[in-house]
Amino acid sequence: MKMHTENQIYYSLNFPVHCGLHIIEAFENFVCGGTSSLLFQIFREKYGSGYELFFGCNALYPNEHALISLAIPGFEKERKGLLKHAICELFETLQKETLEKYYEGRKKCSG
C-alpha cells in the first residue's frame, strides 16, 4: 500500500533534559495518550491536526540525561500556520496552568 503524504508535515522538536527516567515516564503518561491528554486536547480537539502524537523520551543516556521529543506526524500542510500556535499553547499550558482537569482525566484513564 502506498501512502499519499505529499500534503502532510512530519514535525519533531527535540531537546535534552537531565532527570530520572521515572520523572520522564510520569511526564509522558500525564501529557500523552488518550482523549483526555493535554496533547490530544490541544492538537486534535482545538487545532484538528496531528495523528499519533508523541511527547516523551526518545533516548536515554548515562547520568540521567535524556533526549525528549515532541513528534507531530501527519500535520496537514495547509494548517502549517497553526502548528506554531499549538506548540506554544502546549508549552504555555505546561508552565502556567495547574493542569487539574488533565490530571483528573488521566486518573480516569488509568483505572
N, C-alpha and C positions, 0 to 999 in steps of 0.2 A: 504494500500500500504506500503510495506516495503522498506525503503531507504537503499541503499548499501553505507555506509560511511566509511568502514574499510580502504579505501585508501585516506582519507581526514583528514586534521588537522583543528581544530576549535581553533583559536588563539584569545586571548584578552589581551590587555595591558591597565591597569587601573592606574590612578594617580589622586591625589587630586588637586584642584585648588581653588583659592579664587578670585572670580569676580562675577559680577552681571549676572543674567540669560540672560539679553539682549545681553551681550558680548558673552556668550556661544552659544546662538541661532545664532548670526551673524557669529561666527566662524563655527558652524555646517553647516549653509547654504552656506558658502563660500567654504568650503573644501569638502563637501559631496554632493551627489545627482546629477545624470545626467552624460552624457558622457563628458561634459566639465569640470567636477570637478577634482580637483587635485588628490583626492583619486582614481578615476576611471582611470585617465591618467597614474598614476604610477603603480597601482596594476593590472589593467585589460589590458591596452594598452601596457605598457612596459614589465611587467613580466608575463602577460597572466594568472593570477590566482586570486582567491578570488571572491566570489559571495555575493551580498547584503552587501557590505562593510559598516561599520558604524564607525563614529568618532564623538562623541558628549556626551551630558550629560546623564549619567547613573543613577545618584542620586543627588538630591538637598537637602541641609541641611540648617538650620538657619544661619544667619550672612553671607550670600553669599558664603558659602562653597559648593563645588560640587565634584562629582566623574566623571571624564571624561574617556571614554572608547574608545579604538580603537579595534574594533572587525572585525576579518577576518575569516568568516566561509567558509568552502569549499576550502581550500588551499590544493592542491594535495601533498601527502607525498613525491613523487619523486622530487618535486620542493621545498622541505623544505629549502634547502640551499639558495634559492633566497629570502625567507621571511625576513631574517635579512637585506639584501641589500635593499629591497623595503621599509622597515620601516625606515632605516637610511636615504634613499633618501627622504622620505616624510618629516622627521624632518629637514634635512638639507635644503630642499627647503623652508620650512616654515620659517626657520631662516635667510637664506641668500638671497633669490631672492625677487624681487619687486612684483612678482606674478601678474603683469599687465595682462598677457594673460589669466590667470584663472579668474581674475576679469571681464574682458570683456565677457568671456564665461558665467559667472554667470549672468551678466546683461541681456544677450540674453535669458537665460532660464527663468528669472523671468518676461519677457514680457516687 
